Amino acid sequence: MVMTNGHGPQLEPGEYLTPEQVAAILPGLTLNSLAVRRHRHQEPTFCRFGRTILYPRDGIEKWVEAATVEARRRGR
């Protein structure tokens, strides 16, 4: 959500994550693997502002949800 403070729009804290934060909360992802995924234009969705990279939190959550595999029941 975008908030304003009288000086223009500002992002709410926690709305976007740095690559370091994403790598810290998702085991198995490294800064290098995130950089490769960005280079290949693969998910997760990211924003680039010059050299600054940010990941929308909801995009990370959707990406993890889409990667979730349902367990199958074992037959008897």
Distance bins in CASP14 RR format, pairs under 12 A and 6 or more apart:
PFRMAT RR
TARGET T0000
AUTHOR 0000-0000-0000
RMODE 2
METHOD distances of the structure
MODEL  1
1 9 0 0 0 0 0 1 0 0 0 0 0
1 10 0 0 0 0 0 1 0 0 0 0 0
1 11 0 0 0 0 1 0 0 0 0 0 0
1 12 1 0 1 0 0 0 0 0 0 0 0
1 13 0 0 0 0 0 1 0 0 0 0 0
1 14 0 0 0 0 0 1 0 0 0 0 0
1 15 1 0 0 1 0 0 0 0 0 0 0
1 16 0 0 0 0 0 1 0 0 0 0 0
1 56 0 0 0 0 0 1 0 0 0 0 0
1 57 0 0 0 0 0 1 0 0 0 0 0
1 58 0 0 0 0 0 1 0 0 0 0 0
2 8 0 0 0 0 1 0 0 0 0 0 0
2 9 1 0 1 0 0 0 0 0 0 0 0
2 10 1 0 0 1 0 0 0 0 0 0 0
2 11 1 0 0 1 0 0 0 0 0 0 0
2 12 1 0 0 1 0 0 0 0 0 0 0
2 15 0 0 0 0 1 0 0 0 0 0 0
2 16 0 0 0 0 0 1 0 0 0 0 0
3 9 1 0 0 1 0 0 0 0 0 0 0
3 10 1 0 1 0 0 0 0 0 0 0 0
3 11 1 0 0 1 0 0 0 0 0 0 0
3 12 1 0 1 0 0 0 0 0 0 0 0
3 13 0 0 0 0 1 0 0 0 0 0 0
3 15 0 0 0 0 1 0 0 0 0 0 0
4 10 1 0 0 1 0 0 0 0 0 0 0
4 11 0 0 0 0 0 1 0 0 0 0 0
4 12 0 0 0 0 0 1 0 0 0 0 0
5 11 0 0 0 0 0 1 0 0 0 0 0
5 12 0 0 0 0 0 1 0 0 0 0 0
9 15 0 0 0 0 0 1 0 0 0 0 0
10 16 0 0 0 0 0 1 0 0 0 0 0
11 17 0 0 0 0 0 1 0 0 0 0 0
11 47 0 0 0 0 0 1 0 0 0 0 0
11 49 0 0 0 0 0 1 0 0 0 0 0
11 54 0 0 0 0 1 0 0 0 0 0 0
11 56 0 0 0 0 1 0 0 0 0 0 0
11 57 0 0 0 0 0 1 0 0 0 0 0
12 56 0 0 0 0 0 1 0 0 0 0 0
12 57 0 0 0 0 1 0 0 0 0 0 0
12 58 0 0 0 0 0 1 0 0 0 0 0
13 57 0 0 0 0 0 1 0 0 0 0 0
14 21 0 0 0 0 1 0 0 0 0 0 0
14 25 0 0 0 0 0 1 0 0 0 0 0
14 54 0 0 0 0 0 1 0 0 0 0 0
14 55 0 0 0 0 0 1 0 0 0 0 0
14 56 0 0 0 0 0 1 0 0 0 0 0
14 57 1 0 0 1 0 0 0 0 0 0 0
14 58 0 0 0 0 0 1 0 0 0 0 0
14 60 0 0 0 0 0 1 0 0 0 0 0
15 21 0 0 0 0 0 1 0 0 0 0 0
15 47 0 0 0 0 0 1 0 0 0 0 0
15 54 0 0 0 0 1 0 0 0 0 0 0
15 55 0 0 0 0 0 1 0 0 0 0 0
15 56 1 0 0 1 0 0 0 0 0 0 0
15 57 1 0 1 0 0 0 0 0 0 0 0
15 58 0 0 0 0 1 0 0 0 0 0 0
15 59 0 0 0 0 0 1 0 0 0 0 0
15 60 0 0 0 0 0 1 0 0 0 0 0
15 61 0 0 0 0 0 1 0 0 0 0 0
16 22 0 0 0 0 0 1 0 0 0 0 0
16 44 0 0 0 0 0 1 0 0 0 0 0
16 45 0 0 0 0 0 1 0 0 0 0 0
16 46 0 0 0 0 1 0 0 0 0 0 0
16 47 1 0 0 1 0 0 0 0 0 0 0
16 48 0 0 0 0 0 1 0 0 0 0 0
16 49 0 0 0 0 0 1 0 0 0 0 0
16 52 0 0 0 0 1 0 0 0 0 0 0
16 53 0 0 0 0 1 0 0 0 0 0 0
16 54 1 0 1 0 0 0 0 0 0 0 0
16 55 1 0 0 1 0 0 0 0 0 0 0
16 56 1 0 1 0 0 0 0 0 0 0 0
16 57 1 0 0 1 0 0 0 0 0 0 0
16 58 0 0 0 0 1 0 0 0 0 0 0
16 59 0 0 0 0 0 1 0 0 0 0 0
16 60 0 0 0 0 1 0 0 0 0 0 0
17 23 0 0 0 0 1 0 0 0 0 0 0
17 24 0 0 0 0 1 0 0 0 0 0 0
17 25 1 0 0 1 0 0 0 0 0 0 0
17 26 0 0 0 0 1 0 0 0 0 0 0
17 29 0 0 0 0 0 1 0 0 0 0 0
17 34 0 0 0 0 0 1 0 0 0 0 0
17 44 0 0 0 0 1 0 0 0 0 0 0
17 45 0 0 0 0 0 1 0 0 0 0 0
17 46 0 0 0 0 1 0 0 0 0 0 0
17 47 0 0 0 0 0 1 0 0 0 0 0
17 53 0 0 0 0 1 0 0 0 0 0 0
17 54 1 0 0 1 0 0 0 0 0 0 0
17 55 1 0 1 0 0 0 0 0 0 0 0
17 56 1 0 0 1 0 0 0 0 0 0 0
17 57 1 0 1 0 0 0 0 0 0 0 0
17 58 0 0 0 0 0 1 0 0 0 0 0
17 59 0 0 0 0 1 0 0 0 0 0 0
17 60 1 0 0 1 0 0 0 0 0 0 0
17 61 0 0 0 0 0 1 0 0 0 0 0
17 63 0 0 0 0 0 1 0 0 0 0 0
18 24 0 0 0 0 1 0 0 0 0 0 0
18 25 0 0 0 0 0 1 0 0 0 0 0
18 31 0 0 0 0 1 0 0 0 0 0 0
18 34 0 0 0 0 0 1 0 0 0 0 0
18 46 0 0 0 0 0 1 0 0 0 0 0
18 47 0 0 0 0 0 1 0 0 0 0 0
18 49 0 0 0 0 0 1 0 0 0 0 0
18 52 0 0 0 0 1 0 0 0 0 0 0
18 53 1 0 0 1 0 0 0 0 0 0 0
18 54 1 0 0 1 0 0 0 0 0 0 0
18 55 1 0 0 1 0 0 0 0 0 0 0
18 56 0 0 0 0 0 1 0 0 0 0 0
18 57 0 0 0 0 0 1 0 0 0 0 0
18 60 0 0 0 0 0 1 0 0 0 0 0
19 25 0 0 0 0 0 1 0 0 0 0 0
19 26 0 0 0 0 0 1 0 0 0 0 0
19 29 0 0 0 0 1 0 0 0 0 0 0
19 30 0 0 0 0 1 0 0 0 0 0 0
19 31 1 0 1 0 0 0 0 0 0 0 0
19 32 0 0 0 0 1 0 0 0 0 0 0
19 33 0 0 0 0 1 0 0 0 0 0 0
19 34 1 0 1 0 0 0 0 0 0 0 0
19 35 1 0 0 1 0 0 0 0 0 0 0
19 36 0 0 0 0 0 1 0 0 0 0 0
19 37 0 0 0 0 0 1 0 0 0 0 0
19 38 0 0 0 0 1 0 0 0 0 0 0
19 44 0 0 0 0 0 1 0 0 0 0 0
19 46 0 0 0 0 1 0 0 0 0 0 0
19 47 0 0 0 0 0 1 0 0 0 0 0
19 48 0 0 0 0 0 1 0 0 0 0 0
19 51 0 0 0 0 0 1 0 0 0 0 0
19 52 0 0 0 0 1 0 0 0 0 0 0
19 53 1 0 1 0 0 0 0 0 0 0 0
19 54 0 0 0 0 1 0 0 0 0 0 0
19 55 1 0 0 1 0 0 0 0 0 0 0
19 60 0 0 0 0 0 1 0 0 0 0 0
20 26 0 0 0 0 0 1 0 0 0 0 0
20 29 0 0 0 0 0 1 0 0 0 0 0
20 30 0 0 0 0 0 1 0 0 0 0 0
20 31 1 0 0 1 0 0 0 0 0 0 0
20 34 0 0 0 0 1 0 0 0 0 0 0
20 35 0 0 0 0 0 1 0 0 0 0 0
20 53 0 0 0 0 1 0 0 0 0 0 0
20 54 0 0 0 0 0 1 0 0 0 0 0
20 55 0 0 0 0 0 1 0 0 0 0 0
21 29 0 0 0 0 0 1 0 0 0 0 0
21 31 0 0 0 0 0 1 0 0 0 0 0
21 34 0 0 0 0 0 1 0 0 0 0 0
21 53 0 0 0 0 0 1 0 0 0 0 0
21 54 0 0 0 0 1 0 0 0 0 0 0
21 55 1 0 0 1 0 0 0 0 0 0 0
21 57 0 0 0 0 1 0 0 0 0 0 0
21 60 0 0 0 0 1 0 0 0 0 0 0
22 28 0 0 0 0 0 1 0 0 0 0 0
22 29 1 0 0 1 0 0 0 0 0 0 0
22 30 0 0 0 0 0 1 0 0 0 0 0
22 31 0 0 0 0 1 0 0 0 0 0 0
22 33 0 0 0 0 0 1 0 0 0 0 0
22 34 1 0 0 1 0 0 0 0 0 0 0
22 35 0 0 0 0 0 1 0 0 0 0 0
22 37 0 0 0 0 0 1 0 0 0 0 0
22 38 0 0 0 0 0 1 0 0 0 0 0
22 43 0 0 0 0 0 1 0 0 0 0 0
22 44 1 0 0 1 0 0 0 0 0 0 0
22 45 0 0 0 0 0 1 0 0 0 0 0
22 46 0 0 0 0 1 0 0 0 0 0 0
22 53 0 0 0 0 1 0 0 0 0 0 0
22 54 0 0 0 0 1 0 0 0 0 0 0
22 55 1 0 1 0 0 0 0 0 0 0 0
22 56 0 0 0 0 0 1 0 0 0 0 0
22 57 0 0 0 0 1 0 0 0 0 0 0
22 59 0 0 0 0 0 1 0 0 0 0 0
22 60 1 0 0 1 0 0 0 0 0 0 0
22 61 0 0 0 0 0 1 0 0 0 0 0
22 63 0 0 0 0 1 0 0 0 0 0 0
22 64 0 0 0 0 0 1 0 0 0 0 0
23 29 1 0 1 0 0 0 0 0 0 0 0
23 30 1 0 1 0 0 0 0 0 0 0 0
23 31 1 0 1 0 0 0 0 0 0 0 0
23 32 0 0 0 0 1 0 0 0 0 0 0
23 33 0 0 0 0 1 0 0 0 0 0 0
23 34 1 0 0 1 0 0 0 0 0 0 0
23 35 0 0 0 0 0 1 0 0 0 0 0
23 37 0 0 0 0 0 1 0 0 0 0 0
23 44 0 0 0 0 0 1 0 0 0 0 0
23 53 0 0 0 0 0 1 0 0 0 0 0
23 55 0 0 0 0 0 1 0 0 0 0 0
23 60 0 0 0 0 0 1 0 0 0 0 0
24 30 0 0 0 0 0 1 0 0 0 0 0
24 31 0 0 0 0 1 0 0 0 0 0 0
24 34 0 0 0 0 0 1 0 0 0 0 0
24 55 0 0 0 0 0 1 0 0 0 0 0
24 60 0 0 0 0 0 1 0 0 0 0 0
25 34 0 0 0 0 0 1 0 0 0 0 0
25 44 0 0 0 0 0 1 0 0 0 0 0
25 55 0 0 0 0 0 1 0 0 0 0 0
25 57 0 0 0 0 0 1 0 0 0 0 0
25 60 0 0 0 0 1 0 0 0 0 0 0
25 61 0 0 0 0 0 1 0 0 0 0 0
25 64 0 0 0 0 1 0 0 0 0 0 0
26 33 0 0 0 0 1 0 0 0 0 0 0
26 34 0 0 0 0 1 0 0 0 0 0 0
26 37 0 0 0 0 0 1 0 0 0 0 0
26 44 0 0 0 0 1 0 0 0 0 0 0
26 55 0 0 0 0 0 1 0 0 0 0 0
26 60 1 0 0 1 0 0 0 0 0 0 0
26 61 0 0 0 0 0 1 0 0 0 0 0
26 63 0 0 0 0 1 0 0 0 0 0 0
26 64 1 0 0 1 0 0 0 0 0 0 0
26 67 0 0 0 0 1 0 0 0 0 0 0
27 33 0 0 0 0 0 1 0 0 0 0 0
27 64 0 0 0 0 0 1 0 0 0 0 0
28 34 0 0 0 0 0 1 0 0 0 0 0
29 35 0 0 0 0 0 1 0 0 0 0 0
29 36 0 0 0 0 0 1 0 0 0 0 0
29 37 0 0 0 0 1 0 0 0 0 0 0
29 38 0 0 0 0 0 1 0 0 0 0 0
29 42 0 0 0 0 0 1 0 0 0 0 0
29 43 0 0 0 0 0 1 0 0 0 0 0
29 44 0 0 0 0 1 0 0 0 0 0 0
29 55 0 0 0 0 0 1 0 0 0 0 0
29 60 0 0 0 0 0 1 0 0 0 0 0
29 63 0 0 0 0 0 1 0 0 0 0 0
29 64 0 0 0 0 0 1 0 0 0 0 0
29 67 0 0 0 0 0 1 0 0 0 0 0
30 36 0 0 0 0 1 0 0 0 0 0 0
30 37 0 0 0 0 0 1 0 0 0 0 0
31 37 0 0 0 0 0 1 0 0 0 0 0
31 38 0 0 0 0 0 1 0 0 0 0 0
31 53 0 0 0 0 0 1 0 0 0 0 0
32 38 0 0 0 0 0 1 0 0 0 0 0
32 39 0 0 0 0 0 1 0 0 0 0 0
33 39 0 0 0 0 0 1 0 0 0 0 0
33 40 0 0 0 0 0 1 0 0 0 0 0
33 42 0 0 0 0 0 1 0 0 0 0 0
33 44 0 0 0 0 0 1 0 0 0 0 0
34 40 0 0 0 0 0 1 0 0 0 0 0
34 42 0 0 0 0 1 0 0 0 0 0 0
34 43 0 0 0 0 0 1 0 0 0 0 0
34 44 0 0 0 0 1 0 0 0 0 0 0
34 45 0 0 0 0 0 1 0 0 0 0 0
34 46 0 0 0 0 1 0 0 0 0 0 0
34 53 0 0 0 0 1 0 0 0 0 0 0
34 54 0 0 0 0 0 1 0 0 0 0 0
34 55 0 0 0 0 1 0 0 0 0 0 0
34 60 0 0 0 0 0 1 0 0 0 0 0
34 63 0 0 0 0 0 1 0 0 0 0 0
35 42 0 0 0 0 0 1 0 0 0 0 0
35 46 0 0 0 0 0 1 0 0 0 0 0
35 48 0 0 0 0 0 1 0 0 0 0 0
35 51 0 0 0 0 0 1 0 0 0 0 0
35 53 0 0 0 0 1 0 0 0 0 0 0
36 42 0 0 0 0 1 0 0 0 0 0 0
37 43 1 0 0 1 0 0 0 0 0 0 0
37 44 1 0 0 1 0 0 0 0 0 0 0
37 45 0 0 0 0 0 1 0 0 0 0 0
37 46 0 0 0 0 1 0 0 0 0 0 0
37 53 0 0 0 0 0 1 0 0 0 0 0
37 55 0 0 0 0 0 1 0 0 0 0 0
37 63 0 0 0 0 0 1 0 0 0 0 0
38 44 0 0 0 0 1 0 0 0 0 0 0
38 45 0 0 0 0 1 0 0 0 0 0 0
38 46 1 0 1 0 0 0 0 0 0 0 0
38 47 0 0 0 0 0 1 0 0 0 0 0
38 48 1 0 0 1 0 0 0 0 0 0 0
38 51 0 0 0 0 0 1 0 0 0 0 0
38 53 1 0 0 1 0 0 0 0 0 0 0
38 54 0 0 0 0 0 1 0 0 0 0 0
38 55 0 0 0 0 1 0 0 0 0 0 0
39 46 0 0 0 0 0 1 0 0 0 0 0
39 48 0 0 0 0 0 1 0 0 0 0 0
39 53 0 0 0 0 0 1 0 0 0 0 0
40 46 0 0 0 0 0 1 0 0 0 0 0
41 48 0 0 0 0 0 1 0 0 0 0 0
42 63 0 0 0 0 1 0 0 0 0 0 0
42 67 0 0 0 0 0 1 0 0 0 0 0
43 55 0 0 0 0 0 1 0 0 0 0 0
43 56 0 0 0 0 0 1 0 0 0 0 0
43 59 0 0 0 0 1 0 0 0 0 0 0
43 60 0 0 0 0 1 0 0 0 0 0 0
43 61 0 0 0 0 0 1 0 0 0 0 0
43 62 0 0 0 0 1 0 0 0 0 0 0
43 63 1 0 1 0 0 0 0 0 0 0 0
43 64 0 0 0 0 0 1 0 0 0 0 0
43 65 0 0 0 0 0 1 0 0 0 0 0
43 66 1 0 0 1 0 0 0 0 0 0 0
43 67 0 0 0 0 1 0 0 0 0 0 0
44 53 0 0 0 0 0 1 0 0 0 0 0
44 54 0 0 0 0 0 1 0 0 0 0 0
44 55 1 0 1 0 0 0 0 0 0 0 0
44 56 0 0 0 0 1 0 0 0 0 0 0
44 57 0 0 0 0 0 1 0 0 0 0 0
44 58 0 0 0 0 0 1 0 0 0 0 0
44 59 1 0 1 0 0 0 0 0 0 0 0
44 60 1 0 1 0 0 0 0 0 0 0 0
44 61 0 0 0 0 1 0 0 0 0 0 0
44 62 0 0 0 0 1 0 0 0 0 0 0
44 63 1 0 1 0 0 0 0 0 0 0 0
44 64 0 0 0 0 1 0 0 0 0 0 0
44 65 0 0 0 0 0 1 0 0 0 0 0
44 66 0 0 0 0 1 0 0 0 0 0 0
44 67 0 0 0 0 1 0 0 0 0 0 0
45 53 0 0 0 0 0 1 0 0 0 0 0
45 54 0 0 0 0 0 1 0 0 0 0 0
45 55 1 0 0 1 0 0 0 0 0 0 0
45 56 1 0 0 1 0 0 0 0 0 0 0
45 57 0 0 0 0 0 1 0 0 0 0 0
45 58 0 0 0 0 1 0 0 0 0 0 0
45 59 1 0 1 0 0 0 0 0 0 0 0
45 60 0 0 0 0 1 0 0 0 0 0 0
45 61 0 0 0 0 0 1 0 0 0 0 0
45 62 0 0 0 0 1 0 0 0 0 0 0
45 63 1 0 0 1 0 0 0 0 0 0 0
45 66 0 0 0 0 0 1 0 0 0 0 0
46 52 0 0 0 0 0 1 0 0 0 0 0
46 53 1 0 1 0 0 0 0 0 0 0 0
46 54 1 0 0 1 0 0 0 0 0 0 0
46 55 1 0 1 0 0 0 0 0 0 0 0
46 56 1 0 0 1 0 0 0 0 0 0 0
46 57 0 0 0 0 0 1 0 0 0 0 0
46 59 0 0 0 0 1 0 0 0 0 0 0
46 60 0 0 0 0 1 0 0 0 0 0 0
46 63 0 0 0 0 0 1 0 0 0 0 0
47 53 1 0 0 1 0 0 0 0 0 0 0
47 54 1 0 1 0 0 0 0 0 0 0 0
47 55 1 0 0 1 0 0 0 0 0 0 0
47 56 1 0 0 1 0 0 0 0 0 0 0
47 57 0 0 0 0 0 1 0 0 0 0 0
47 59 0 0 0 0 0 1 0 0 0 0 0
48 54 0 0 0 0 1 0 0 0 0 0 0
48 55 0 0 0 0 0 1 0 0 0 0 0
54 60 0 0 0 0 0 1 0 0 0 0 0
55 61 0 0 0 0 0 1 0 0 0 0 0
55 62 0 0 0 0 0 1 0 0 0 0 0
55 63 0 0 0 0 1 0 0 0 0 0 0
55 64 0 0 0 0 0 1 0 0 0 0 0
56 62 0 0 0 0 1 0 0 0 0 0 0
56 63 0 0 0 0 0 1 0 0 0 0 0
57 63 0 0 0 0 0 1 0 0 0 0 0
57 64 0 0 0 0 0 1 0 0 0 0 0
58 64 0 0 0 0 0 1 0 0 0 0 0
58 65 0 0 0 0 0 1 0 0 0 0 0
59 65 0 0 0 0 1 0 0 0 0 0 0
59 66 0 0 0 0 1 0 0 0 0 0 0
59 67 0 0 0 0 0 1 0 0 0 0 0
60 66 0 0 0 0 0 1 0 0 0 0 0
60 67 0 0 0 0 0 1 0 0 0 0 0
61 67 0 0 0 0 0 1 0 0 0 0 0
61 68 0 0 0 0 0 1 0 0 0 0 0
62 68 0 0 0 0 0 1 0 0 0 0 0
END
